Every structure is written in structure tokens, then in C-alpha cells.
Amino acid sequence: MIGSYRELFSALRNRPLMFLPRADFTSVVAFVAGCDQGNAGTLLTGFREWLVTRVGCGDNLVWWSLVLRLTEPEGPKSTRDMDADTDVRAVETLLQCLDDFLALSEEHDGLRRIYAAHQAWRDARGESHEAQTVCLGQLGDGGIRGRLHCGKLRRRVLHAAGGDAPAPR
């Protein structure tokens, strides 16, 4: 008998085809999102913020996109572009992140600490809202204009952190 979501996700890790028709990343994401919806959206409360502090960027991304960044920081940013090996690693990363997150969120004051860490992460950057949310490389191969915009954001972020000259205007 499964008594908690940590146990359910552990069982999913060990025997994914017992729960899903396919054991790929998108199926596991759909399963986890369904569990969250079945709990009125409270199961994953704080998960995205917890992931942002681990990835170091992406405050504007959905949680599964942040998991992809943890799996392959320089790799595909879309589930359509993943090869089979990356897909397997993304599932493992997601399930490990869920276990770590749920363990922390179940602790006394766990959610408060998650949100405090996220706010501290944001405060430490002292960035504008635009620079705070965009990961370097998030714009992908958006052409030279996209890469230049990303470079300007990088200079602003580094300057805000005290590491570089201000971005030219």
C-alpha cells in the first residue's frame, strides 16, 4: 500500500510501466501534474521555486523545463528535441528532485524555508525583473538579435552582481 506521494513516486521510479503506458519524460510529467491537480495544486507548491534556486536561473519557466535544465544545462530545452538517453536521465532527475523536494517540504517550516531561499536567491541578484528571469542561452538559437539580447542581459546580471562593467546602452 502506498501511503505518501514520496512512496508513489518511488514506486513509479522502480516500476514505471505499472503506472504509465510509456516511461518517457512527458508521460512522467503528465502523471506528476495529474497528482498535483488531484490535490488542488498543492502537492507541488514551492517546487518551481525550489528548482529555480538549484538551476540558478529560469524564474519564468515551468517546473518541468527547469528539470530539463538540471538534466542537460546545454542540451535541448524542449521535450521534442531529447534523445533517448537524455529522456531517461530527465525522468531520473525529475524523480530525484521530487523526492528531495517532498522530503524538505514535509519538514517543519519546510515550505517557508523553500520560499525564503528563493527570495534570497532573487535578492542576491538585485536584478531587474527582465534579467532575473532569463537563463543565459534560454533564447536558444534565436538568431544574432536573440544572442545579442541575451549577451546584454548577461552583462547587466554580472554588473548587478558586481562582476562586470555596466552594459552599454
C-alpha positions in Angstrom: 0.0 0.0 0.0 1.3 3.5 -0.9 0.9 5.9 2.0 2.5 9.1 0.6 3.5 10.7 -2.7 7.1 10.1 -1.9 6.3 6.4 -1.8 4.2 6.6 -5.0 7.0 8.4 -6.9 9.5 5.8 -5.6 7.2 3.0 -6.9 6.9 4.9 -10.2 10.7 5.1 -10.4 11.0 1.3 -9.8 8.1 0.1 -12.0 7.1 3.0 -14.3 5.0 0.8 -16.7 2.8 -0.3 -13.8 1.5 3.3 -13.7 2.1 4.7 -17.2 1.7 3.4 -20.8 5.2 4.8 -21.6 8.1 5.6 -19.2 9.2 8.7 -21.0 9.7 12.2 -19.5 6.5 13.7 -20.9 4.4 10.8 -19.5 6.0 11.1 -16.1 5.5 14.9 -16.2 1.8 14.4 -17.0 1.5 11.9 -14.2 3.1 14.2 -11.7 1.0 17.1 -12.9 -2.1 15.0 -12.5 -1.2 14.1 -9.0 -0.7 17.9 -8.3 -4.1 18.7 -9.9 -5.7 15.9 -7.8 -4.5 17.8 -4.7 -5.9 21.1 -5.9 -2.5 22.2 -7.0 -1.0 21.9 -3.5 1.4 18.9 -4.0 3.9 20.9 -6.0 3.6 24.2 -4.1 7.1 25.6 -3.9 8.6 23.0 -6.3 9.3 25.5 -9.1 10.9 28.0 -6.7 13.0 25.2 -5.2 14.1 24.2 -8.7 15.0 27.8 -9.6 17.5 28.0 -6.7 19.2 24.8 -8.0 19.3 25.8 -11.6 20.4 29.4 -10.9 18.0 30.9 -13.4 14.7 30.4 -15.1 12.4 32.2 -12.7 9.9 32.4 -15.6 10.0 28.8 -16.6 7.6 25.9 -15.7 8.9 23.3 -13.3 9.4 20.6 -16.0 11.6 22.9 -18.1 13.7 23.6 -15.0 14.2 19.8 -14.6 15.4 19.6 -18.2 17.9 22.4 -17.4 19.2 20.4 -14.4 19.4 17.3 -16.6 21.2 18.9 -19.5 22.1 22.5 -19.0 23.4 23.0 -22.5 21.1 20.5 -24.2 17.6 20.5 -25.6 15.2 22.8 -23.9 12.2 21.1 -25.4 10.9 17.6 -24.9 10.6 17.2 -28.7 14.4 17.6 -29.1 15.5 15.0 -26.5 17.3 11.8 -27.5 16.5 8.6 -25.6 19.5 8.9 -23.2 18.6 12.4 -22.2 14.9 11.4 -21.8 15.9 8.6 -19.3 18.2 11.0 -17.4 15.4 13.6 -17.3 13.0 11.1 -15.7 15.6 10.1 -13.1 16.4 13.8 -12.4 12.7 14.6 -12.0 12.0 11.7 -9.6 15.1 12.5 -7.5 14.2 16.2 -7.4 10.6 15.3 -6.4 11.9 13.1 -3.6 14.3 15.7 -2.3 11.7 18.5 -2.6 8.9 16.5 -0.9 11.3 15.5 2.0 12.1 19.1 2.6 8.5 20.4 2.2 7.3 17.8 4.7 9.7 19.1 7.4 8.6 21.6 9.9 8.7 25.0 8.3 9.9 23.4 5.1 7.8 25.5 2.7 8.7 28.7 4.4 12.4 27.8 4.1 11.9 27.0 0.4 10.3 30.3 -0.3 12.8 32.2 1.9 15.7 30.6 -0.1 14.0 31.6 -3.4 13.6 35.1 -2.2 17.2 35.2 -1.0 18.2 33.9 -4.4 16.3 36.8 -6.1 17.6 39.4 -3.6 21.2 38.3 -4.1 21.0 39.1 -7.8 19.5 42.5 -7.3 18.5 42.4 -10.9 15.7 43.9 -12.9 12.7 41.7 -13.4 13.8 41.0 -17.0 17.3 39.9 -16.1 16.2 37.9 -13.1 14.0 35.6 -15.1 16.1 34.8 -18.2 18.6 32.0 -18.2 21.7 32.5 -20.4 21.1 30.6 -23.5 17.3 30.4 -22.9 16.7 32.3 -26.1 18.4 29.4 -27.9 19.3 29.8 -31.5 17.1 32.9 -31.9 19.4 34.4 -34.4 22.0 37.1 -33.8 19.5 39.5 -32.3 18.4 36.9 -29.7 22.1 36.2 -28.8 22.9 39.9 -28.6 19.9 40.5 -26.3 21.0 37.5 -24.2 24.5 39.0 -24.0 23.2 42.3 -22.9 21.2 40.6 -20.1 24.3 38.7 -19.1 26.3 41.9 -18.8 23.5 43.5 -16.7 23.3 40.5 -14.4 27.1 40.4 -13.9 27.2 44.1 -13.3 24.4 43.9 -10.8 26.4 41.2 -9.0 29.5 43.4 -9.0 31.4 41.4 -11.6 31.5 43.3 -14.8 31.3 46.7 -16.4 27.8 48.1 -17.0 26.1 47.1 -20.2 26.4 49.7 -23.0 23.1 51.4 -23.7 
